[in-house]
Amino acid sequence: MEQAIYWLTGALGVPLINWLKQVWGLEDKAAMWLTLVVAAVLGTAALLMEHELAWDSFNPENLLAVVGQVLAAATLAYELLRGK
């Protein structure tokens, strides 16, 4: 159940990513990089909220796993909303 926050964070990140793409007029590779950056920021925020990320005991493997989950959830939500 503790993983649900990361999937929910990714799904809720889709409107944010779409809004940023529209504001900055990003497409293709730039939009992909934006998605990765937003997933990293949201994943880090989710880890901090869950108190699993402490600056004195930083674990890069955990951060990368959560960013991957957030990115996967955002991609899945985007594809479902797009109708594919």
ZATOR-926968 format. One record per residue: residue in one letter; x, y, z of N, C-alpha, C in turn. Coordinates in steps of 0.2 Angstrom, whole numbers, padded with zeros to 4 digits, always signed. Layout:
residues N
AXYZXYZXYZ
...
//
This chain:
residues 84
M+0004-0006+0000+0000+0000+0000+0004+0006+0000
E+0010+0006+0003+0015+0012+0003+0017+0014-0004
Q+0017+0010-0009+0018+0011-0016+0013+0016-0019
A+0007+0016-0016+0001+0019-0019+0003+0026-0020
I+0006+0029-0015+0007+0037-0016+0011+0038-0022
Y+0016+0034-0024+0020+0035-0029+0016+0035-0036
W+0012+0030-0036+0008+0029-0042+0003+0035-0043
L+0000+0037-0037-0005+0042-0037-0001+0049-0039
T+0005+0050-0036+0009+0056-0038+0010+0056-0046
G+0012+0051-0049+0013+0051-0056+0007+0052-0060
A+0001+0049-0058-0005+0050-0061-0007+0058-0061
L-0006+0061-0055-0008+0068-0054-0003+0072-0057
G+0003+0070-0059+0008+0074-0062+0006+0075-0070
V+0002+0071-0073+0000+0072-0080-0003+0079-0081
P-0008+0081-0078-0010+0088-0079-0005+0093-0078
L-0001+0093-0074+0005+0097-0073+0010+0097-0079
I+0011+0091-0081+0016+0091-0087+0013+0094-0093
N+0006+0092-0094+0003+0095-0100+0002+0102-0100
W+0001+0105-0094+0001+0112-0093+0007+0116-0095
L+0013+0113-0092+0019+0115-0093+0021+0115-0100
K+0019+0109-0104+0021+0109-0111+0017+0114-0115
Q+0011+0116-0113+0007+0121-0117+0010+0128-0115
V+0012+0129-0109+0015+0136-0107+0021+0137-0111
W+0026+0132-0111+0032+0133-0114+0033+0131-0121
G+0027+0128-0124+0027+0126-0131+0032+0120-0133
L+0033+0115-0128+0037+0110-0129+0034+0104-0133
E+0038+0101-0137+0036+0095-0141+0042+0090-0141
D+0041+0084-0143+0046+0079-0145+0051+0078-0139
K+0057+0079-0140+0062+0077-0135+0062+0082-0129
A+0061+0088-0130+0060+0093-0125+0054+0091-0120
A+0049+0089-0123+0043+0087-0119+0045+0081-0115
M+0049+0076-0118+0051+0070-0114+0055+0072-0108
W+0060+0076-0109+0064+0078-0104+0061+0082-0099
L+0056+0086-0100+0051+0089-0095+0048+0084-0091
T+0045+0079-0094+0042+0074-0091+0046+0070-0086
L+0053+0069-0088+0057+0066-0083+0059+0070-0078
V+0060+0077-0079+0062+0081-0073+0056+0082-0068
V+0050+0083-0071+0044+0083-0067+0043+0077-0063
A+0044+0071-0066+0044+0065-0062+0049+0064-0057
A+0055+0067-0058+0060+0067-0053+0058+0071-0047
V+0056+0077-0049+0054+0082-0043+0048+0079-0039
L+0043+0076-0043+0037+0074-0039+0039+0067-0035
G+0044+0063-0038+0046+0057-0034+0050+0059-0028
T+0054+0064-0028+0058+0067-0023+0053+0070-0017
A+0048+0073-0020+0043+0076-0015+0039+0071-0012
A+0038+0065-0015+0034+0060-0012+0038+0056-0007
L+0044+0055-0009+0049+0052-0004+0050+0056+0002
L+0050+0063+0002+0051+0067+0007+0045+0067+0012
M+0039+0067+0008+0032+0067+0012+0032+0060+0016
E+0034+0055+0013+0034+0048+0016+0039+0047+0021
H+0044+0052+0022+0049+0052+0027+0054+0046+0025
E+0054+0044+0019+0059+0039+0017+0065+0041+0014
L+0066+0048+0013+0072+0051+0010+0074+0056+0016
A+0080+0054+0018+0083+0059+0023+0090+0061+0020
W+0091+0067+0021+0098+0070+0018+0104+0067+0021
D+0103+0064+0027+0109+0061+0030+0110+0054+0028
S+0105+0051+0025+0105+0044+0023+0103+0043+0016
F+0105+0047+0011+0103+0047+0005+0104+0041+0001
N+0099+0038-0002+0099+0031-0005+0097+0032-0013
P+0102+0033-0017+0101+0034-0024+0096+0028-0027
E+0097+0022-0025+0093+0017-0028+0086+0018-0027
N+0084+0020-0021+0077+0021-0019+0074+0027-0023
L+0078+0032-0023+0076+0038-0027+0074+0036-0034
L+0079+0032-0037+0078+0030-0044+0072+0026-0045
A+0071+0021-0040+0065+0017-0041+0059+0021-0040
V+0058+0026-0036+0052+0030-0035+0051+0034-0041
V+0056+0037-0044+0056+0041-0050+0053+0037-0056
G+0056+0031-0056+0053+0026-0061+0046+0024-0060
Q+0044+0024-0054+0037+0022-0053+0032+0028-0055
V+0035+0034-0053+0031+0040-0054+0031+0041-0062
L+0036+0040-0065+0036+0041-0073+0032+0036-0076
A+0032+0030-0074+0027+0024-0077+0020+0026-0076
A+0018+0029-0070+0011+0030-0068+0009+0036-0073
A+0014+0041-0073+0012+0047-0078+0011+0045-0085
T+0015+0040-0087+0015+0038-0094+0008+0034-0095
L+0007+0030-0090+0001+0026-0091-0006+0030-0091
A-0006+0035-0086-0011+0040-0086-0012+0044-0092
Y-0007+0046-0095-0007+0050-0101-0009+0046-0107
E-0007+0040-0107-0010+0035-0113-0017+0034-0112
L-0019+0033-0106-0026+0031-0105-0031+0037-0106
L-0028+0043-0104-0032+0049-0106-0032+0051-0113
R-0027+0049-0117-0026+0050-0124-0031+0046-0128
G-0032+0040-0125-0037+0035-0128-0034+0030-0132
K-0027+0028-0131-0024+0023-0134-0025+0016-0131
//
